[in-house]
Amino acid sequence: MYVAVKGGEAAIAGSLDLLADKRRGDRTVPEISLAQIDGQLTLAVDRVMTEGSCYDRELAALAVKQARGDLVEAIFLLRAYRTTLPRFGASVPIDTGQMIVERRISATFKDVPGGQSLGPSFDYTHRLLDFSLAVEADRPAAPVDPDATAQPMAHVGAILEREGILEAPPAAREPGDLTREPLDLPADRSVRLQNLARGDEGFLLALGYSTQRGYGNNHPFVGEIRHGPVPVSFIPEELGFAIEIAEIDVTECDMVNQFAGSRDVPPQFTRGYGLAFGHAERKAMSMALVDRALRARELAESATSPAQDEEFVLSHSDNVEASGFVQHLKLPHYVDFQSELVVVRALRAEVESRAAPPALDRAAE
Amino acid sequence: MSGSSNDQSTFDGGYNYAYLDEQTKRMIRRAILKAVAIPGYQVPFGGREMPLPYGWGTGGIQVTAAIVGRDDTLKVIDQGADDTTNAVSIRRFFARVADVATTTRTADATIVQTRHRVPETSLREGQILVFQVPIPEPLRTLEPREVETRTLHALAEYGVMQVSLYESVARHGRIAKSYNYPVLVDGRYMMSPSPIPKFDNPKLDRSPALQIYGAGREKRIYAVPPYTSVKSLDFDDHPFEIERWTGCCALCGSSESFLDEMIVDDAGSRLFVCSDTDYCGSRTAATEPAS
């Protein structure tokens, strides 16, 4: 009996076998391929790459498959792989102005230079279940606009910047790296942005939402959201000049927010910034809202809401950390619990021994 | 169950030795050296993602990965036992990535990685005890902000903990803190001994073994060098005391060890046995021939 309550080699091996079996599911249904996950569950792969901090569609698809579709578990798998990779160096910062946009919208102007380009989006769908998707069928390709030009487009924000009514982006400087250095508070904005980019989409969504509901409101407008491929360049030490090594899909959100100004500074629009791998507008927008909220101190605003609390936000945004620690409660804790039992019993015994005879108590009343 | 065990995990050469790359190991070793130089001080380090989840021992695993070598013998316990699931999992992990001999015998181990217990068998010089730490900051429950607690440590301003213990005395007539009982290391830094029962606190004091504490999620390493003073906080009129049981271990008869309580039938009958399986097993083995 004593041994029976303990885990053991055989029990663990059995659990792993069952997991592998469940993962495969009904054997009469063909096994799902990585190409199917990558090509048809694209947004799941995008999220795993973003929060897993690793741009590799095939590995992310593998993680989704291995995790049975549990995206937080998949993110964990990808992170644990990423951390073992040697680091050759850092790329040149990507220039999203060079993006060949697939989608680009601005809520601040009816039209913008380059135009609004809706691209693929759920935004204009009715959320009615499409029963025709329940069966396999040939699906026609979307028609291609023969006039479409694959030209980079200037950012909407640049137009406002010129007028001075929108703050300029901060000057470039060496960013921090949370995957190499522990979080140091108060944190540099680059570190905050890295933390948010890796942060859980649901957590950031809720925090961003809370700012809209009055917990640290900063009157946001979507200056621009753009999605599409951007080139990645790297400067090898032995060459000394940049070479293009890859192209990655990203989603960028430039959120424009009010700022009242002060006695010395005229009112000016400020910015929150969001960037995610793949197509992830909800994530990029939430990130931008929270980034702006976390700038409260820098902009001399009162910081009283959760989304403005840097330590609270940055310490709880990572779902790999959060998922692990919450679920560690499943580990045995019986030694500590035993320790508590001994103390609580002793305390209870003392209280009971101190208790006056109940009959006398009632008589006194 | 005793002696070197084969965990059916064969060495996997697909990763760097002990999983972490050499630069990361160097970084962790530097953090450990600093931690040893400033006993009880929490050294921030660039904690990495590990293939085991946060909260399941990633700090301890990173420390072990940074110090383990092929000539080491590793013992891993959880709740004092070698055969609890998490201990099995971590031991298998190192057998797989570090090609290291594993043991369940405290005396044979050069590195003991532990969660929630300190072995009953006294440790000796040269052994390293690696703790898995969930919340490294002893003041965290009293002050949630890192910026604040860092200042409190810098100023050695620990009144808030004394007040908390005093409140416990005022409310319960005694210090009703049972595990993760705060200690003062080398008369300077307040330290969380990790969630070991306070029963184990006296074993930390002037231990001949090196104690290294790793907190993976919180990215902190701290240490207690051998023969360093570790004092459990208390008051003159309410001295520190450890848990006591009225009975003894049902298997080995020990009345000195930490006892786990087991409910053995539907009627709620209780059985008390040693939480340290190696200690209990070796005592049972020693008495068996005589009986």
Chai-1 contact restraints between the chains, C-beta under 6 A:
chainA,res_idxA,chainB,res_idxB,connection_type,confidence,min_distance_angstrom,max_distance_angstrom,comment,restraint_id
A,K6,B,D83,contact,1.0,0.0,6.0,A-B,restraint_1
A,G7,B,T84,contact,1.0,0.0,6.0,A-B,restraint_2
A,G7,B,T85,contact,1.0,0.0,6.0,A-B,restraint_3
A,G8,B,D83,contact,1.0,0.0,6.0,A-B,restraint_4
A,R79,B,E49,contact,1.0,0.0,6.0,A-B,restraint_5
A,A80,B,E49,contact,1.0,0.0,6.0,A-B,restraint_6
A,A80,B,P51,contact,1.0,0.0,6.0,A-B,restraint_7
A,T83,B,R48,contact,1.0,0.0,6.0,A-B,restraint_8
A,T83,B,E49,contact,1.0,0.0,6.0,A-B,restraint_9
A,R180,B,G46,contact,1.0,0.0,6.0,A-B,restraint_10
A,E181,B,G46,contact,1.0,0.0,6.0,A-B,restraint_11
A,P182,B,P44,contact,1.0,0.0,6.0,A-B,restraint_12
A,P182,B,G46,contact,1.0,0.0,6.0,A-B,restraint_13
A,P182,B,K219,contact,1.0,0.0,6.0,A-B,restraint_14
A,L185,B,E146,contact,1.0,0.0,6.0,A-B,restraint_15
A,L185,B,V147,contact,1.0,0.0,6.0,A-B,restraint_16
A,E311,B,R145,contact,1.0,0.0,6.0,A-B,restraint_17
A,E321,B,Y54,contact,1.0,0.0,6.0,A-B,restraint_18
A,E321,B,R217,contact,1.0,0.0,6.0,A-B,restraint_19
A,G324,B,P53,contact,1.0,0.0,6.0,A-B,restraint_20
A,G324,B,Y54,contact,1.0,0.0,6.0,A-B,restraint_21
A,G324,B,G55,contact,1.0,0.0,6.0,A-B,restraint_22
A,F325,B,Y54,contact,1.0,0.0,6.0,A-B,restraint_23
A,F325,B,G55,contact,1.0,0.0,6.0,A-B,restraint_24
A,F325,B,R217,contact,1.0,0.0,6.0,A-B,restraint_25
A,H328,B,G55,contact,1.0,0.0,6.0,A-B,restraint_26
A,H328,B,W56,contact,1.0,0.0,6.0,A-B,restraint_27
A,L331,B,N86,contact,1.0,0.0,6.0,A-B,restraint_28
A,P332,B,Q79,contact,1.0,0.0,6.0,A-B,restraint_29
A,P332,B,T84,contact,1.0,0.0,6.0,A-B,restraint_30
A,Y334,B,Q79,contact,1.0,0.0,6.0,A-B,restraint_31
A,Y334,B,D260,contact,1.0,0.0,6.0,A-B,restraint_32
A,V335,B,Q79,contact,1.0,0.0,6.0,A-B,restraint_33
A,V335,B,H116,contact,1.0,0.0,6.0,A-B,restraint_34
A,V335,B,R117,contact,1.0,0.0,6.0,A-B,restraint_35
A,V335,B,P197,contact,1.0,0.0,6.0,A-B,restraint_36
A,V335,B,S275,contact,1.0,0.0,6.0,A-B,restraint_37
A,D336,B,Y179,contact,1.0,0.0,6.0,A-B,restraint_38
A,D336,B,P195,contact,1.0,0.0,6.0,A-B,restraint_39
A,Q338,B,D260,contact,1.0,0.0,6.0,A-B,restraint_40
A,Q338,B,E261,contact,1.0,0.0,6.0,A-B,restraint_41
A,S339,B,S178,contact,1.0,0.0,6.0,A-B,restraint_42
A,S339,B,Y179,contact,1.0,0.0,6.0,A-B,restraint_43
A,S339,B,P197,contact,1.0,0.0,6.0,A-B,restraint_44
A,S339,B,E243,contact,1.0,0.0,6.0,A-B,restraint_45
A,E340,B,S178,contact,1.0,0.0,6.0,A-B,restraint_46
A,V342,B,E243,contact,1.0,0.0,6.0,A-B,restraint_47
A,V343,B,A176,contact,1.0,0.0,6.0,A-B,restraint_48
A,V343,B,S178,contact,1.0,0.0,6.0,A-B,restraint_49
A,L347,B,H172,contact,1.0,0.0,6.0,A-B,restraint_50
